[in-house]
């Protein structure tokens, strides 16, 4: 098992999912977060939807020049329309839909990456809802790492039976954050507490933080606090695909 002071910062970014302020400004929140990342001289990986890449192609052509930022796939349409997602869930117990559907969605996402001159080395499925079909199809599209699993405080990097590395998220997710700071205090305290525990044990840390939730939480204040805490403890920041360069990967 790898035991190094490495922190991997990831965040999912979607195209406009609804007319709600936070749902339609994810890209702007990511750009704001990237400025912080550049200032702090750290690294990060953003999992983006193919549709976002299609809509913002010109801007991604500039963003891809930032060497400390990496982009990975996050489905093409984030399971939209919602009615179809519910139908697939009801009929197949798979929100990502049948194999042919996933195949088309992954291909469309990869095509957007190629059009922008980006490599799709890593992937996180929207809502973490991958299944064996997803893993097999991603492997065939040359994706090396997937990060859908979640286990607090337990770093795990294993090669699944389809040949893709499974990178486990080790910190709490942030979907519970609401646009109301009072309600989020508990989340912040718990996050910092768990982060301190992992740091003390010198564990590898994998974070999944949405840029729009970090903006919503407290205008990136907690986000900056997390970075400072890790830097103070001599953690090194890795992009997701940097782990392919570690000598002791499975
Ligand atoms: Zn998502």
Boltz pocket constraint, residues with backbone or C-beta under 6 A from the ligand:
constraints:
  - pocket:
      binder: B
      contacts: [[A, 12], [A, 14], [A, 74], [A, 78], [A, 125], [A, 126], [A, 127]]
      max_distance: 6.0
